[in-house]
Amino acid sequence: MQTKKVVSNFFKLCPDAKSCTQVTREEIEKTIKTLGFQHKRAEMLQRLSEEYLDESWTHVTQLHGVGKYVLFALFC
């Protein structure tokens, strides 16, 4: 339940990759803090978003931090 609420709040703050690169890292950290490792996760989310927008990738697993869990959580 906690994760669902955090993900929902994150997507309210950052509805797309571009907005994720434009909000401050501190705003993202505040939103995801209850999950722990918020500094590392916020950095990863912004880096992933920047790489996603670059469009030089051919499969989402080429993006920073995307493994099986993120692939399932974000791209299903």
N, C-alpha and C positions, 0 to 999 in steps of 0.2 A: 504494500500500500504506500509506504513512504516513497519508494522509488517512482511510482506512478505520479504522485503529486509533484515531485521534483522535476520529472521530465515534462509534465504539463506546464509548470511554471517556467522552465527553461525555454520551451517553445513559445510561450507568451512573450518572453523577453527577446528571444531570437527566433523568429518564425522562419528564417532562411539563412543560408550560409553568409550572405552579404551582411546581414544585420549582426551576425555573430562576430564578424571582423570589425564592426563599427562600435559596438558597446565596449565599455572598459572591462578589463580582465577582472577587476574588483566586483563589478556588477554580476558577472557570471559566477565568481567565487561565492558571493553572498547567496545566490540562488541555489547553488548546488552544495552548499556547506554541509548540510546534514548527511550527505553521502560519504563524507570524509575525502581526504586527498584533494580538496578543492583547488589548491594551487596548481598541482600537476594536471588535474582534469581540465581546468579552465584553459591552461596553456595548450593542452592537446586539442581541445575543441576549437580554439582559434586557429591553430596550425592546420588542422584538418579542413576547416572552412576555407582558409586561404588556398590550400592545395586543390580543394574541390572547385573553387572558382577559376583556378588557373587552366583547367580543362586539358592539361597535358597528360592525363592518365587515361587508361583504357579499361581498367577494372577497379572498383572501389577498394579492393584490398591493397592497392598500390598507395593509397592515401595513408598518411601518418596516423598510427594508432588504430587502424581498422583491422580487426581480426574477426574471428567467428562471432564473438559476443556483440561487438559493435555492428557488424554486418547484419545480424539478426535484429538488433534493437532499433537501428536507424533506417535500414533499407528494406525492411519487409513490409 
